[in-house]
């Protein structure tokens, strides 16, 4: 029987002057409360409670010991409350990892709003296309796009769907013409996003039709923004995340190639360690990002 259980039983009996009432308050059997107090007295080698058939009274030693025990339990309850409040409040450092493209297009526009709403949070947002080990490197969460690797230490929450689309500048299409079929992409200068096991193999779908095309071109990079810049400059056709190129499509700097053909649908995920006791700052940030992605405000 642990010391905390013994102290709790003693304090409750002393306050109520009744083993039965103490048992009801602590939701234990009377016999368990009696054993806890007896064990405490045996460990201390002193009588704390005087028992009669009608009432329970504190001994002189018991009165002095009660004051110390109440102070200790109050301190413990205060520590518990402080930790609970800390877990429930939004403050402190929040370390987030994201791929460069996703971070710049999805997170950068909405981060100021999150920070304005939670001024006690400091956001450490690291953008990199390398795989980050959240547990080993001390990140609170990561924003990842595509297919996730299995990791039993992590929890993944799907936030929104995403696809890659075929894009080129009006100047390139005027100079080289627009491909009319996916197979004709092999005859064009293609800008390859160097992510995944076979980046030169572009797997496209339209409705239920799927096709894979081997492409080649003058530029390969793992940075979608570098390819986007080259695409704007007329260097070729890119298969790029729709979110990265959305503004250029709206402005007319880039045009869709083979409209209707896209990559297979993937997803944007929030990934974080452990499903238990998720800090409020992590939960709130993930909820915030998910809401903005659903509303299209990213």
N, C-alpha and C positions, 0 to 999 in steps of 0.2 A: 504494500500500500504506500503510495508516494506521499511525500511531505505536504504537498499542496492540498491533497485530498484530506489529510488529517487536520491541517490548519483551517480549511474551509468548514469542515464538520464542527470543529470546536467553536469557531466564531459564531456559526449559525445557532448552535445549541445555547451558547452563552447569551446571545441576543434575545432569543425567544424563550429561554429558560424551559425548553421542552425538546426532548429527543424526537417526539412525534411531529411537532411543527417543523423542526429543522429538516426532518426527512421529507416532508411534503414540499418544502421550499426548494430543496436540492434535488427533488425527484429521485430519491433513493429509498431503499428499505430502512426501517428503523434499526434493524440489526446491523446494517452496513455502517450507519452513522455511529452506533454504539462501538463497533469494532474500531472505527477510525479514531475516536476519542481515546479509547483504551490503549491503542497502539501509540498514540502521541504521549499519553501519560507514562507509559512504560519506557518509551525512548528517553523522556526527560527525567524519569525517576521522581516524579512529584505529582501530587493530586491537584488537578486543576478545577474539577467540579465536585461539589458535594451533592450527592444524590439521596433523596428521600422518596417515600412512596407518593408524595404529593407534589414535590417541586424539585427543581435543579438549581443550585446556587453556585456562584463562583467562590473558590477559596481565595485567600489573600494572594497566593502565587498566581492563581488564575486571573484575578483582576489585573495585575501588572502585565501578565503575558498577553491578555486580551488587547490591551492598548497597543502593544508592539505588533501583534498579529494584524489588527485592523489597519495600522499604518502601512504594513507590508502589503496587504491585499489591496489597499487603496492605491499604492504606488504601482502595483502590477496592473490593476485595472486602468490606471492612467496611461501606462506604457502601451497596453493593448489598444486603447482608444486612439492614442497618437499614431500608432502604426496603421490602424484602420483608416483614420482620416488622411494619412499620407497616401495610402493606396487609392483612396477615393478622390483625392484632389488632383488637379492638373498643375503640376509644377515640376521643376527639375529638368535635367538634360534628356532629350529624346534623340537617340541615334538611329538614323534611317539610311538604308542602302537602296540604291535604284540604278538601273541601267541608264546610261547617259541620255539616250533619246527619250525614254519614258520620264526620266526626271525633269528634263527641260520642257517637254511638251505637256505632261500631265500634272506634275507637282509644282513646278516653278510658278505658274500663274495663280495657284490657289494658296500657296504657303503664306503670303502676307495676311490673307484673311484669317487663316487658322491662328497665326501668331497674335493678331490683333484681338481675337476672341479669348486667347489664353496667354496673357502677358507674363505669367510666371514660368512658362515653358521656354526652354532654349533648344532650338532644333539644330542638330548636327546632321546635315544631309550630305552624304557622300555619293557622288555619281561615278560609276565605273562599270565597264562591261565585263570585268572579271567576276568569277563566281566568288561570293563572299560567304564565309562560314560564320553565321550569325552568333552561334554559341561561343566559338573560339575567339572571335574578334570583338565580342561585346556589343553587338548591335541589338536594338530593341525589335526591329522589324525590317523587312525588305519588301520592295515593290518589284515583282517579277512578271515577265511576259512570256507566254508560250507554254511549253510542256515542262512540268516540274519533275525534278529528281526526287525519288522517295527518300525521306529522312525521318525516322521515327521520333527524332527530337523536336521536330517542327510541326506547326499547325498552319494550314493554308486556307485562306478565305478567298473565294472567287468574287471579284469586284465588278468586272464588266467584260464583255466580249471584245475582241479586236481582230482585224484582218490586215494583210498587206495588199496594196493595190498597185497597178502598173501605171507609171507616170512618165511624162516627157515634156520638154518645153515646146512651145509652138515653133521655135526656130529649128529644133531638131526634126520635128515631124515634117516641116516644110522642106527641109533639106533631104531627108532620107525616106520620107513617106511613112504612113502608119501601117503597121502589120495588120492583116485582116484575119489571121488565125494565130493561135498560140505557137504553132510550129514555125511560123515565120520569125519569131523572136530570135531563133538561132542565126538569122541573117543580119541581126542588128547589133549595135554596140550597147551592151548591157552593163549596168553599174551594179555590182554584186555586194550585197550586205553580207559580210563574212561572219555569219552566226549559224550555228548548227553543224551537223556532220557533213552535209553535202550542199554548201551554199550555192554552187553553180547549177544545181538541179532545181529548177523552179517548178513547184507542184501547184497547179492551178485548178480551180473548179468553177463551174457555172451550173446552177441547179444541181442535177444529179450526175453531170458529166465531169470527169476528172482526167487530167492529163499532166504529164511531166515532160519538161523541155530542158535540154542541156543548153546553157547559154555561155557566152564568152564576151569579154569587153575590156576596155582600157583601164578600168578602175575597180579594185576590191578594197573594202574597208569594213571594220566592225563598228564604225560610227555613222549612224543614219544621217546626221546633219551634214557631214562631209559629202556624202552621196547626194543629199538634197541640193547642196550648193552646186555640185557638178551637174546635176540634172537641170537646174535653173539655167546654167550656162550653156546648155545644149550638148553636153558630152555624151548623152545616151539615154536609155530607158532604165528606170529603176523600179524594183519591186520593193516598195517602202511601206512602213506602217501608216495607215490612213490618218492617224492622229498627228503624225509628224508633218504630213504634207497638206493638212486641211486648209491652213491659211493660204498656201500657194494656189490651191485649187480654187478657193473662193475669189482670189484676186486675178486669176487667169494666167499667172506666171507658169503654171503647169497644167497639163491636160491629162485626162484619163486615156490610157491606151487599152484597147480591147475592153471597152466598158462591159461590165457584167462578169468578167473573169477576175477572180481574186484568189488569194491563198485560202486554205482551209481556215475556218474560224478557230482562233485560239482564245486565250483569256488573259486578263490582267489579274494577278493575285497579290494579296498581302500575305506575307509569310512571317511567322514569329515563333519564338520558342515557347513550348508548353501551353496547354489549354487551360491550366489551373492558375488562378490568381493573376490574371492578366492586368497589369497596371492601368489605371484609368487613363493616363496620357496616351498609352498605346491604343486602347479600345476607342478612345475619342478620335484620335487621328485617323484610324482605319475607317471608322464610321463617316467621318468628314469626307475623306477621299472617295469612299463608295458613293456617298450622296451626290458629290459633284460629278462623278463619272456618269451616274444614272441620269442626271439632269442635263448633261451635255454642256456644263459650264466650265469644263477644263480647257 
